[in-house]
Amino acid sequence: MTTLLAFLLTLGVLIVIHEYGHYRVAVACGVKVLRFSVGFGRVVWRRQATPEATEFVLCALPLGGYVRMLDEREGKVPAEQLGQAFNRQPLLQRAAIVAAGPLANLGLAILLYAGAHWIGIDEPKAVLGPPAAASPAERAGLRAGDWVRALAHDSGDWQDIASMTDLRWQVTQAAMRREAVQLRLSDRDGRGSRTVRLDLSVVEPGEVDAGLMKTVGLGAPYSEPVLGEVKAGGPAAAAGLRQGDRVLAVDGVALTDAQTLRERIRAGV
């Protein structure tokens, strides 16, 4: 339900911005706007300041919208209002009105993108989960909880790694060149320091794709072995487990990450 509401809210904002672009430019060009509608179908809300003003409506099906302008092609227009009809405007003005909606959405996208970069986006640190068995990451000695702080290509200087996105990009570049990289690591709390060599020359050209990190053995980012929602009536609830519980061991084997917890549970089912 939350996802549906978020979708409808996002769609509504896009529709309003799009139609407002048409509306604003139409008014600026002297075109009479009869109705500004968000949605289709039955009208659930209406506002009109005066009989001659634009009618703003909200309809029951919020999957689109429209701006209805005075137009001789849709009905007879009084002689005194012919100058306000859309079809009577010069070609450039009509083109501007039609293009204003998409351009308004483009402007919104640019503002949101710039705002995200100005405010900043929280990205997960490059803290690794358990490396896949027999993978280049396991052979390099990487362990669950290792935090990749910097990376150096064989042919370059050390570069700071701020996030998993940074790490993925640098690993992809090295795999394309089939070279090894040096990784400077600390534990997930930032303590200690060690360096390992990750050999990516074994990666075939056809494996440099969206699944590269998994192929290399770095596909599972680190996450704490802490329980989320515990389903009522399920085996976990019956065992007395609760949301927020930290699992320290399974069958006497210590745990350090959620991926290992999932694997051990699957093995026992």
C-alpha positions in Angstrom: 0.0 0.0 0.0 2.8 2.4 0.9 4.5 1.7 -2.5 1.2 2.4 -4.3 0.7 5.7 -2.5 4.2 6.7 -3.2 3.8 5.9 -6.9 0.5 7.9 -7.1 2.1 10.8 -5.3 5.1 10.9 -7.6 2.9 10.5 -10.7 0.7 13.3 -9.5 3.6 15.7 -9.1 4.9 14.9 -12.6 1.4 15.4 -14.0 0.9 18.8 -12.3 4.3 20.0 -13.3 3.8 18.9 -16.9 0.3 20.4 -17.3 1.4 23.6 -15.5 4.0 24.1 -18.2 1.4 24.0 -20.9 -0.9 26.3 -18.8 1.7 28.9 -17.9 3.0 29.3 -21.5 -0.6 29.3 -22.9 -1.6 32.2 -20.5 1.6 34.0 -21.3 0.8 33.8 -25.0 -2.7 35.2 -24.4 -4.6 31.9 -24.9 -7.7 31.4 -22.8 -7.4 28.2 -20.7 -10.8 26.7 -20.0 -9.8 23.8 -17.8 -6.7 22.5 -15.9 -7.4 18.9 -15.0 -5.3 16.4 -13.0 -6.7 13.0 -13.8 -9.5 11.7 -15.9 -13.1 10.6 -15.3 -15.5 11.8 -12.6 -14.7 15.2 -11.1 -14.1 14.9 -7.4 -12.9 18.5 -6.7 -13.5 21.7 -8.6 -12.4 25.3 -8.2 -13.3 28.3 -10.4 -12.8 31.8 -9.2 -15.2 33.4 -11.7 -17.3 32.1 -14.6 -14.7 33.4 -17.0 -11.7 32.1 -15.1 -9.9 28.8 -15.6 -11.6 25.8 -14.0 -9.2 23.7 -11.9 -10.4 20.1 -11.4 -9.2 16.9 -9.8 -10.6 13.7 -11.3 -11.1 10.2 -9.9 -8.5 8.5 -12.2 -5.1 10.1 -11.5 -3.2 8.6 -14.4 -2.8 11.7 -16.5 -4.1 15.2 -17.0 -4.9 17.8 -19.6 -5.2 21.6 -20.2 -8.2 22.5 -22.3 -7.8 25.7 -24.3 -10.2 27.8 -26.3 -10.0 26.4 -29.8 -12.3 26.8 -32.8 -11.8 23.1 -33.7 -13.6 22.1 -30.6 -16.6 24.3 -30.9 -17.9 27.8 -31.8 -15.9 30.6 -30.4 -17.4 34.1 -29.8 -16.0 36.7 -32.1 -14.7 38.8 -29.3 -12.6 35.8 -28.0 -11.1 34.7 -31.3 -7.8 36.3 -30.5 -7.6 34.0 -27.4 -8.1 30.8 -29.3 -5.2 28.4 -29.5 -5.6 27.7 -33.2 -5.4 31.5 -34.0 -1.9 31.8 -32.5 1.3 32.0 -34.6 3.0 28.7 -35.2 5.9 29.5 -32.9 3.6 30.3 -30.0 1.6 27.1 -30.6 4.8 25.1 -30.7 6.0 26.7 -27.4 2.7 25.8 -25.7 2.9 22.2 -26.8 6.6 21.9 -25.8 6.2 23.6 -22.5 4.9 20.4 -20.7 7.9 18.2 -21.5 10.3 21.0 -20.9 8.7 21.6 -17.4 9.4 18.0 -16.6 12.9 18.2 -17.9 13.5 21.3 -15.7 12.2 19.5 -12.7 14.5 16.6 -13.3 17.5 18.9 -13.6 16.5 20.7 -10.4 16.1 17.4 -8.5 19.4 16.1 -9.9 21.3 19.3 -8.9 19.6 19.3 -5.5 20.6 15.7 -4.8 24.2 16.5 -5.6 24.1 19.7 -3.5 22.5 18.1 -0.5 24.4 14.8 -1.0 23.2 11.2 -1.3 23.9 8.7 1.4 25.6 5.7 -0.2 26.7 2.5 1.6 30.4 2.4 2.5 32.4 -0.2 0.7 32.2 -2.7 3.5 32.3 -6.3 2.1 30.2 -9.3 2.9 31.6 -12.8 2.8 33.4 -13.5 -0.5 32.1 -16.3 -2.7 33.9 -19.6 -2.4 36.9 -20.0 -4.8 36.4 -16.5 -6.1 39.2 -14.0 -6.8 38.1 -12.1 -3.6 38.5 -15.2 -1.4 41.8 -16.1 -2.9 43.0 -12.5 -2.2 42.2 -13.0 1.5 39.2 -10.7 1.7 36.9 -11.3 4.7 33.4 -10.3 5.7 33.5 -6.9 7.3 36.5 -5.6 5.4 36.1 -2.0 4.6 37.8 -0.9 1.3 39.3 2.5 2.0 41.4 3.0 -1.1 42.4 1.2 -4.4 45.4 1.4 -6.7 45.6 0.0 -10.2 48.9 -1.6 -11.1 49.4 1.3 -13.5 48.3 4.2 -11.2 48.2 5.9 -7.8 46.0 5.2 -4.8 42.4 6.5 -5.1 40.0 6.9 -2.2 36.9 4.7 -2.2 34.0 6.5 -0.7 31.2 4.0 -1.5 30.3 0.7 -3.0 29.6 2.6 -6.2 33.2 3.8 -6.3 34.5 0.3 -5.7 32.2 -1.2 -8.4 33.4 1.4 -11.0 37.1 0.9 -10.2 36.8 -2.9 -10.3 35.0 -2.7 -13.6 37.8 -0.6 -15.1 40.4 -3.0 -13.9 38.5 -6.1 -15.1 38.2 -4.5 -18.6 42.0 -4.1 -18.7 42.5 -7.5 -17.1 44.8 -6.2 -14.4 45.2 -6.6 -10.7 44.4 -4.0 -8.1 45.7 -3.3 -4.6 43.0 -2.8 -1.9 43.8 -0.9 1.3 41.5 -2.2 4.0 40.4 -1.6 7.6 37.8 -3.4 9.6 34.2 -2.1 9.4 34.7 0.2 12.4 37.7 1.9 10.7 40.3 0.2 12.9 43.5 -1.4 11.6 45.0 -1.4 8.1 46.2 -4.0 5.6 46.6 -4.3 1.9 45.7 -7.2 -0.4 46.1 -7.8 -4.1 43.0 -8.7 -6.0 43.8 -10.3 -9.3 41.2 -9.5 -12.0 43.2 -10.8 -14.9 41.2 -14.1 -14.6 38.0 -12.3 -15.5 36.9 -13.1 -19.0 35.8 -10.2 -21.2 32.3 -11.6 -21.5 32.0 -11.5 -17.6 32.5 -7.7 -17.4 28.8 -7.0 -17.1 26.1 -6.2 -14.5 27.1 -9.4 -12.5 30.8 -8.6 -12.4 31.0 -7.9 -8.6 29.3 -11.3 -8.0 31.8 -13.0 -10.4 34.7 -11.5 -8.6 33.3 -12.5 -5.2 32.3 -9.0 -4.1 28.5 -9.3 -4.8 27.2 -9.2 -1.2 27.7 -6.0 0.7 28.2 -6.3 4.4 25.1 -6.1 6.6 24.8 -6.8 10.3 23.2 -10.1 11.4 20.3 -8.2 13.0 16.7 -9.4 12.5 14.2 -7.2 10.7 10.5 -8.0 10.8 9.6 -11.3 12.4 6.5 -12.8 10.9 3.8 -13.5 13.4 3.0 -17.2 13.7 6.2 -18.3 11.8 9.0 -20.5 13.1 11.1 -17.5 14.1 8.3 -16.1 16.2 7.6 -19.5 17.8 11.3 -19.7 18.7 11.0 -16.4 20.6 13.0 -14.3 18.1 12.1 -10.6 17.9 12.8 -7.7 15.6 16.2 -6.1 16.4 17.7 -9.3 17.8 21.4 -9.7 16.9 22.3 -13.3 16.0 25.7 -14.2 17.4 26.0 -17.8 16.3 24.1 -20.7 14.6 24.6 -24.2 15.9 27.6 -23.0 17.9 29.3 -21.4 14.8 29.9 -17.6 15.3 28.4 -15.2 12.8 29.7 -11.8 11.7 27.3 -10.9 8.9 23.8 -11.4 7.6 24.8 -13.2 4.4 26.3 -16.0 6.4 23.2 -16.1 8.6 21.0 -16.5 5.5 23.3 -19.3 4.1 23.2 -21.3 7.3 19.5 -21.0 7.6 19.0 -22.2 4.1 21.4 -25.1 4.7 19.4 -26.2 7.7 15.9 -26.0 6.0 
